[in-house]
Amino acid sequence: MRLEWIGWVATAAFASSYFFKQPAALRKVQAGAALLWVVYGLLIHAFPVVVANVVVATVAVYSSVQRAE
């Protein structure tokens, strides 16, 4: 099974986030893309990819929640 498609979808999602006008939407799309990268990293056993994107997803979600309050 080819797993590269997950990485390509994550890349497309992350890149597309910059087209969103609303900062909250940008952060949500970035968090989703980072979670796709986490899945991809787990499947290919790339621990640095997993850790980096857990951090990105956490910061994106946290900043979204902080701004919503």
C-alpha positions as CSV (number, residue, x, y, z in Angstrom):
1,M,0.0,0.0,0.0
2,R,1.4,3.4,-0.9
3,L,1.3,5.7,2.0
4,E,2.7,8.8,0.3
5,W,-0.8,10.0,-0.6
6,I,-1.4,10.9,3.1
7,G,1.7,13.1,3.1
8,W,0.5,14.8,-0.1
9,V,-3.0,15.4,1.2
10,A,-1.4,16.8,4.4
11,T,0.8,19.1,2.4
12,A,-2.1,20.3,0.2
13,A,-4.3,21.0,3.3
14,F,-1.5,22.9,5.1
15,A,-0.7,25.0,2.0
16,S,-4.4,25.7,1.4
17,S,-4.8,27.0,4.9
18,Y,-3.1,30.2,3.9
19,F,-5.9,31.0,1.5
20,F,-8.4,31.3,4.4
21,K,-9.3,34.9,5.4
22,Q,-10.4,34.1,8.9
23,P,-7.5,33.3,11.3
24,A,-9.6,30.8,13.2
25,A,-10.2,28.8,10.0
26,L,-6.5,28.9,9.1
27,R,-5.6,27.5,12.5
28,K,-8.3,24.7,12.2
29,V,-7.1,23.7,8.8
30,Q,-3.5,23.7,10.0
31,A,-4.4,21.6,13.0
32,G,-6.1,19.1,10.7
33,A,-3.2,19.0,8.3
34,A,-0.8,18.5,11.2
35,L,-2.9,15.6,12.4
36,L,-2.7,14.0,9.0
37,W,1.1,14.4,9.2
38,V,1.0,12.7,12.6
39,V,-0.8,9.7,11.1
40,Y,1.6,9.7,8.2
41,G,4.6,9.8,10.5
42,L,3.2,7.0,12.6
43,L,2.6,4.8,9.5
44,I,6.2,5.4,8.2
45,H,7.7,5.2,11.7
46,A,9.1,8.7,11.5
47,F,9.2,9.9,15.1
48,P,10.5,13.5,14.3
49,V,7.5,14.0,11.9
50,V,5.1,12.8,14.6
51,V,6.6,15.0,17.4
52,A,6.8,18.1,15.2
53,N,3.3,17.9,14.1
54,V,1.8,17.1,17.5
55,V,3.4,20.4,18.6
56,V,2.0,22.2,15.6
57,A,-1.5,20.7,16.1
58,T,-1.4,21.5,19.8
59,V,-0.4,25.1,19.3
60,A,-3.0,25.6,16.5
61,V,-5.8,24.2,18.7
62,Y,-4.7,26.0,21.8
63,S,-4.5,29.4,20.0
64,S,-7.9,28.8,18.5
65,V,-9.4,28.1,22.0
66,Q,-7.6,31.1,23.6
67,R,-8.9,33.5,20.9
68,A,-12.4,32.1,21.2
69,E,-12.6,33.0,24.9
